[in-house]
């Protein structure tokens, strides 16, 4: 689980750095695209505004010319009213022709004014459409560029989700395995209890010598000694130990050894006697030196094979294995 959780953190760290760098690069690219389109929008706006201004100027000139013609027509109309139809027939006819000409000019001017206003509307509409088109195109281009960042973020989320689901799955599986191991250990305790009860108590009036095998280990440091005993015990198979090693931890492995209680009491008394009686301790030391299992070549070979298997199953490291081999080497090849 710790490995999987570390993988999740590593992925987060890697993608945070990758996304940050990609975002910086893409943001600069997006800014260049935005500046390019801003310039195009400004150029088109400036060009069309210039045309609109020229049309406005023309519109003002036409309006001014129309006002002048209307004033002239008004003057001619006033004169026409003041003339006598009998005496000034020729003047009346001339004024009427002039007024007709003015009306035609005013009509043409009004047509042109309407045409100029229509062109102004068309150019204004064209300006709005062109700016809108360029803005949309700019957004699309930027969207394409920044889309790569979205893809990267989506990829990151997908990987994190997969790893988190894997961690959850392993957690559930670990809980199930732990529960089953606890059940098996309970069954084992029950079986050991029942096994111990299978023994038949033998009563005798005489002292009887009983062979009880056990191991005694002496740790020496200068003049100080410390003894550790391993009484006759029931123990899990190597395969069983390997399966639970990663769950229960190395410090609890000794709990898988189940000494027979009466023998354990006897061996503990033996250890106390060694510490209290120097003469007895010296005799045991001498006997232990003669019977030291490490002096047996065949046993050393078996021990080395066993240590290699433990190392292969990662109970300890290669360096520790080499150290143990060197210690065994002191007793022979």
C-alpha positions in Angstrom: 0.0 0.0 0.0 2.8 2.4 0.9 4.4 1.8 -2.5 1.1 2.5 -4.3 0.5 5.6 -2.2 4.1 6.8 -3.0 3.4 6.2 -6.7 0.3 8.5 -6.4 2.4 11.2 -4.8 5.1 10.8 -7.4 2.6 11.1 -10.3 1.1 14.2 -8.7 4.5 15.8 -8.3 5.5 14.9 -11.9 2.3 16.2 -13.4 2.3 19.4 -11.3 5.7 20.2 -12.7 4.7 19.1 -16.3 1.4 21.0 -16.2 3.0 24.1 -14.8 5.7 24.1 -17.5 3.2 23.3 -20.3 0.8 26.1 -19.1 3.6 28.6 -19.1 4.6 27.7 -22.7 1.0 27.5 -24.0 0.1 30.8 -22.3 2.9 32.6 -24.1 1.7 31.1 -27.4 -1.9 32.0 -26.7 -0.8 35.6 -25.9 1.0 35.8 -29.3 -2.2 34.6 -31.0 -4.3 37.1 -29.1 -1.9 40.0 -30.0 -2.0 39.0 -33.7 -5.8 39.0 -33.9 -6.0 42.2 -31.8 -3.8 43.9 -34.5 -6.0 42.5 -37.3 -9.1 43.8 -35.6 -7.6 47.2 -35.0 -6.4 47.4 -38.7 -9.8 46.4 -40.1 -11.6 48.8 -37.6 -9.3 51.6 -38.6 -9.8 51.0 -42.3 -13.6 50.8 -42.1 -13.8 53.8 -39.7 -11.9 55.8 -42.3 -14.5 54.9 -45.0 -17.3 55.8 -42.7 -15.7 59.1 -41.8 -15.4 59.9 -45.6 -19.1 59.0 -46.1 -20.1 61.2 -43.1 -18.2 64.1 -44.6 -19.9 63.6 -48.0 -23.2 63.3 -46.1 -22.6 66.7 -44.5 -21.6 68.3 -47.8 -24.8 66.9 -49.4 -27.0 68.2 -46.6 -25.3 71.6 -46.7 -25.8 71.7 -50.5 -29.5 70.7 -50.1 -30.0 73.5 -47.5 -28.6 76.0 -50.0 -30.8 74.8 -52.8 -33.9 74.9 -50.5 -33.0 78.5 -49.5 -32.6 79.4 -53.2 -35.9 77.7 -54.1 -37.6 79.6 -51.3 -36.3 82.9 -52.7 -37.5 82.0 -56.2 -40.9 81.0 -54.8 -41.2 84.3 -53.0 -40.4 86.3 -56.1 -42.8 84.3 -58.2 -45.6 85.2 -55.9 -44.8 88.9 -56.2 -44.9 89.0 -60.0 -47.9 89.9 -62.1 -49.0 87.1 -64.4 -49.9 89.4 -67.3 -47.0 91.8 -67.2 -44.1 89.5 -66.1 -45.0 86.3 -67.9 -41.5 85.8 -69.1 -39.9 86.3 -65.7 -42.5 84.0 -64.2 -41.7 81.3 -66.7 -37.9 81.6 -66.0 -38.4 81.4 -62.3 -40.7 78.3 -62.7 -38.0 76.6 -64.8 -35.3 77.5 -62.2 -37.5 76.1 -59.4 -38.0 72.9 -61.4 -34.2 72.5 -61.9 -33.7 73.1 -58.2 -36.3 70.5 -57.3 -34.5 68.0 -59.6 -31.2 68.8 -57.9 -32.7 68.4 -54.5 -34.2 65.1 -55.5 -30.8 63.8 -56.7 -29.1 65.1 -53.5 -31.7 63.3 -51.3 -31.2 60.1 -53.3 -27.4 60.4 -52.8 -27.9 61.2 -49.1 -30.0 58.1 -48.7 -27.4 56.1 -50.7 -24.6 57.4 -48.4 -26.5 56.6 -45.2 -27.1 53.0 -46.6 -23.4 52.6 -47.3 -22.6 53.8 -43.8 -24.9 51.2 -42.4 -23.4 48.5 -44.6 -19.9 49.3 -43.6 -20.8 49.5 -39.9 -22.5 46.1 -40.2 -19.4 44.7 -42.1 -17.2 46.1 -39.3 -19.2 44.3 -36.6 -19.3 41.1 -38.5 -15.6 41.2 -39.3 -14.7 41.9 -35.7 -17.0 39.1 -34.5 -15.5 36.7 -37.0 -11.9 37.5 -36.0 -12.8 37.3 -32.3 -14.3 33.8 -32.8 -11.3 32.7 -34.8 -9.0 34.0 -32.1 -10.9 32.2 -29.4 -10.8 29.0 -31.5 -7.1 29.2 -32.1 -6.4 29.8 -28.4 -8.8 27.0 -27.6 -6.8 24.6 -29.8 -3.5 25.6 -28.1 -4.9 25.5 -24.6 -6.7 22.2 -25.4 -3.3 20.5 -25.1 -3.2 21.6 -21.5 -6.8 20.2 -20.9 -5.6 16.9 -22.4 -2.6 16.8 -20.1 -4.8 17.6 -17.0 -7.3 14.9 -18.1 -4.5 12.4 -18.5 -3.2 13.3 -15.0 -6.7 12.9 -13.5 -7.2 9.6 -15.2 -3.8 8.2 -13.9 -4.5 9.5 -10.4 -7.9 7.9 -10.4 -6.5 4.5 -11.6 -3.8 4.6 -8.9 -6.3 5.6 -6.2 -8.7 2.8 -7.2 -5.7 0.4 -7.1 -4.8 1.6 -3.6 -8.4 1.2 -2.4 -8.5 -2.3 -4.0 -5.3 -3.3 -2.3 -6.5 -1.9 1.0 -9.7 -4.0 0.8 -7.6 -7.0 -0.2 -5.2 -6.5 2.7 -8.1 -6.2 5.1 -9.5 -9.5 3.8 -6.1 -11.2 4.1 -5.5 -9.8 7.6 -8.9 -11.1 8.7 -8.3 -14.5 7.3 -4.8 -14.7 8.8 -6.3 -13.8 12.2 -8.9 -16.5 11.8 -6.1 -19.0 10.9 -4.0 -18.0 13.9 -7.1 -18.4 16.1 -7.6 -21.9 14.6 -4.0 -22.7 15.1 -4.1 -21.7 18.8 -7.2 -23.9 19.2 -5.5 -26.8 17.4 -2.4 -26.4 19.6 -4.5 -26.4 22.7 -6.3 -29.6 21.6 -2.9 -31.1 20.5 -1.4 -30.5 24.0 -4.5 -32.2 25.6 -3.8 -35.4 23.5 -0.8 -36.3 25.7 -1.2 -39.0 28.3 0.0 -38.2 31.7 2.4 -40.9 33.0 2.8 -41.2 36.7 6.0 -42.9 38.1 7.4 -43.3 41.6 11.0 -43.1 40.4 12.9 -40.2 38.9 12.9 -40.6 35.1 15.3 -39.0 32.6 13.4 -37.4 29.7 15.2 -36.2 26.6 14.0 -32.6 26.0 15.7 -30.9 23.0 16.2 -27.1 23.1 18.7 -24.5 21.8 20.7 -22.2 24.0 22.5 -19.2 22.6 25.2 -17.2 24.4 25.9 -13.6 23.5 29.2 -12.4 24.8 30.6 -8.9 25.1 33.9 -8.7 26.9 33.3 -10.4 30.3 29.5 -10.1 30.1 27.3 -12.9 28.9 23.6 -13.1 28.0 21.7 -16.3 27.3 18.7 -16.8 25.0 16.9 -20.1 25.0 14.6 -21.5 22.3 12.5 -24.3 23.9 10.7 -27.1 22.0 8.0 -25.3 20.0 5.4 -25.6 17.4 6.2 -23.3 14.4 4.6 -22.3 11.1 5.9 -23.6 7.9 8.2 -21.4 5.9 5.5 -20.7 3.3 3.1 -19.6 6.0 5.6 -17.2 7.5 6.4 -15.7 4.1 2.8 -15.0 3.4 2.2 -13.1 6.7 5.7 -11.4 7.0 4.6 -8.2 5.1 1.4 -7.9 7.2 2.5 -8.6 10.8 6.1 -7.3 10.6 9.4 -8.9 11.6 9.2 -7.9 15.2 6.1 -10.2 15.7 7.6 -13.3 14.0 8.6 -14.8 17.3 5.0 -14.9 18.3 4.5 -17.6 15.6 6.7 -19.9 17.7 4.5 -21.7 20.2 6.6 -23.3 23.0 5.1 -26.1 25.0 4.4 -24.3 28.3 5.9 -26.9 30.8 9.1 -27.2 28.8 9.3 -23.4 28.5 9.2 -23.1 32.3 11.9 -25.7 32.7 14.2 -24.0 30.2 13.6 -20.6 31.9 14.7 -22.2 35.2 17.8 -23.6 33.4 18.7 -20.0 32.2 18.4 -18.7 35.8 20.6 -21.5 37.1 23.3 -20.5 34.5 23.3 -16.9 35.8 23.3 -17.9 39.5 25.8 -20.8 39.4 29.2 -20.0 37.8 30.4 -23.6 38.1 27.3 -24.9 36.3 27.7 -22.2 33.7 31.3 -23.3 33.1 30.3 -26.9 32.6 27.5 -25.9 30.2 29.9 -23.7 28.3 32.4 -26.5 27.9 29.7 -28.9 26.8 28.2 -26.3 24.5 31.7 -25.7 23.0 32.0 -29.4 22.2 28.4 -29.8 20.9 28.3 -26.5 19.0 26.2 -27.2 15.9 28.2 -24.7 13.9 31.2 -27.1 14.0 29.3 -29.6 11.9 30.0 -29.2 8.2 26.7 -30.7 7.1 24.8 -28.5 9.5 26.7 -25.3 8.3 25.7 -26.3 4.8 22.0 -26.6 5.8 22.2 -23.4 7.7 23.6 -21.6 4.7 20.9 -23.0 2.4 18.3 -21.9 4.9 19.8 -18.4 5.1 19.8 -18.1 1.3 16.1 -19.0 1.1 15.3 -16.4 3.8 17.3 -13.8 1.9 15.5 -14.7 -1.3 12.2 -14.1 0.4 13.5 -10.7 1.6 13.7 -11.5 5.4 17.1 -9.7 5.3 19.4 -8.0 2.8 22.3 -9.4 0.7 24.8 -7.5 3.0 23.3 -9.2 6.1 23.6 -12.5 4.3 27.3 -11.9 3.6 27.9 -11.0 7.2 26.2 -14.2 8.4 28.3 -16.3 5.9 31.5 -14.7 7.2 30.5 -15.6 10.8 29.8 -19.2 9.7 33.1 -19.3 7.9 35.0 -18.9 11.2 33.9 -22.5 12.0 35.1 -24.0 8.7 34.3 -24.1 5.0 
